[in-house]
Amino acid sequence: MNKTAKLTALSILITMPLWAQTQKEQKMEKRIINPWQWQDKRSYVQAVEVKHVESTLYISGQTAISDDGTSSNEDMKTQLVKALQNLETVISKAGYKPEGIVRLNIYTTSTAELWPNFKIFQDWAAKNNVKQALTLLEVKSLFETLKVELEATVVK
């Protein structure tokens, strides 16, 4: 082996382990930004910073639609429970976890009907360690007879 080939081989042997260490997969980091404390009682955060994301899932609005595609005509409580179940189903079928939710938009046809049932959402969020940026909007109507819709962005 000539001198140049030996130096090249030695250089590769020395630098390969260092290169391999820098190529290790970095774990996702999620940082919550809350300049205040009042939002803690409302089950959301002011901002979520996410670094080293493996992938992102954008979920269409999930509502109280049955497995056969029938829209619910039940009350707000029943619809909220079913919408949360449907949201969780989509998240798990995609290989994600609810705790990866970083953004959630809630659309409702009546905040007056939603507020008495908001604890259902809060309990679900606490159980699943969900800490997300959140927007709640009252809208004139949703599809057919629906009263609440949950739209999420999830990372892993």
C-alpha positions in Angstrom: 0.0 0.0 0.0 1.4 3.4 -0.9 1.8 6.3 1.5 -1.3 8.2 0.1 -3.5 5.2 0.4 -2.4 4.6 4.0 -3.0 8.2 4.9 -6.5 8.1 3.3 -7.4 4.8 5.1 -6.1 6.2 8.4 -8.1 9.4 7.9 -11.3 7.5 7.2 -10.8 5.3 10.3 -10.3 8.4 12.5 -13.2 10.5 11.1 -15.9 7.8 10.5 -16.8 7.3 14.2 -17.0 11.1 14.7 -19.2 11.5 11.6 -21.4 8.7 12.8 -21.9 10.3 16.2 -23.1 13.6 14.5 -25.5 11.6 12.4 -27.5 10.2 15.3 -31.2 10.9 15.2 -32.1 13.8 17.4 -35.1 13.4 19.7 -38.1 15.7 19.2 -38.1 18.6 21.7 -41.3 20.4 22.7 -41.1 23.6 24.6 -44.1 25.4 26.2 -44.2 29.2 26.3 -46.5 30.7 28.9 -45.7 34.2 29.9 -48.7 34.1 32.3 -50.4 31.5 34.5 -54.1 32.2 33.9 -54.3 30.0 30.8 -53.3 26.9 32.8 -56.9 26.7 34.2 -58.2 26.8 30.6 -56.3 23.8 29.4 -54.1 25.4 26.8 -50.7 27.2 26.4 -49.8 30.4 24.7 -47.2 28.9 22.3 -45.5 25.6 21.6 -42.0 25.4 20.0 -41.1 22.1 18.5 -37.6 21.1 17.3 -36.2 18.0 15.6 -39.6 16.8 14.4 -39.7 13.5 12.7 -43.0 14.2 11.0 -46.1 16.3 11.2 -49.8 15.2 10.9 -52.4 17.8 9.9 -55.8 16.5 10.9 -59.1 17.6 9.3 -61.8 18.7 11.6 -63.1 15.8 13.6 -66.8 15.8 14.6 -69.4 13.5 16.0 -69.8 11.4 12.8 -70.3 7.7 13.3 -68.2 5.0 11.6 -70.8 4.7 8.8 -70.7 8.5 8.1 -73.9 9.6 9.9 -73.8 13.0 11.5 -74.9 13.1 15.2 -78.0 15.0 16.2 -77.3 14.5 19.9 -76.6 17.2 22.4 -73.2 19.1 22.8 -71.9 16.8 25.5 -72.4 13.7 23.4 -71.0 15.3 20.3 -67.9 16.6 22.1 -67.2 13.1 23.5 -67.6 11.5 20.0 -65.4 14.2 18.4 -62.6 13.6 20.9 -62.9 9.8 20.3 -62.7 10.4 16.5 -59.7 12.7 16.9 -57.9 10.1 19.0 -58.7 7.4 16.5 -57.2 9.4 13.6 -54.1 10.2 15.7 -53.5 6.6 16.7 -54.2 5.1 13.2 -51.5 7.5 11.9 -49.0 6.2 14.4 -49.0 9.4 16.6 -50.0 10.1 20.2 -52.4 12.7 21.5 -49.6 14.2 23.6 -48.0 15.3 20.3 -50.8 17.7 19.6 -49.3 21.2 19.3 -52.2 23.1 17.7 -55.9 22.6 18.2 -58.8 24.7 16.8 -62.2 24.2 18.2 -65.2 25.3 16.2 -68.6 25.3 17.8 -72.0 26.5 16.8 -72.7 27.6 20.5 -70.1 28.5 23.1 -73.0 28.8 25.5 -73.6 25.0 25.0 -69.9 24.2 25.0 -68.9 25.9 28.2 -70.9 23.6 30.6 -69.2 20.7 28.9 -65.7 22.1 28.6 -64.4 20.0 31.5 -64.8 17.0 29.3 -62.2 18.5 27.0 -60.0 19.5 29.9 -60.1 16.1 31.5 -59.3 14.5 28.1 -56.3 16.9 27.6 -55.0 16.2 31.1 -55.3 12.4 30.8 -53.4 12.5 27.5 -50.8 15.1 28.6 -51.9 17.4 25.8 -50.5 20.9 26.0 -51.4 22.8 22.8 -51.9 26.2 21.4 -55.6 26.6 21.1 -58.2 28.7 19.3 -61.9 28.5 20.0 -64.3 29.9 17.4 -68.1 30.2 17.5 -69.4 29.7 13.9 -72.8 30.1 12.4 -73.0 26.5 11.4 -71.1 23.2 10.8 -71.8 20.3 8.5 -75.4 19.1 8.8 -76.4 18.7 12.5 -73.0 19.0 14.0 -72.2 21.3 17.0 -68.5 21.0 17.6 -65.4 20.3 15.4 -61.8 19.7 16.4 -59.0 20.4 14.0 -55.4 19.5 15.1 -51.8 19.5 14.2 -49.8 16.7 15.7 -46.0 16.0 15.7 -43.6 13.2 16.6 
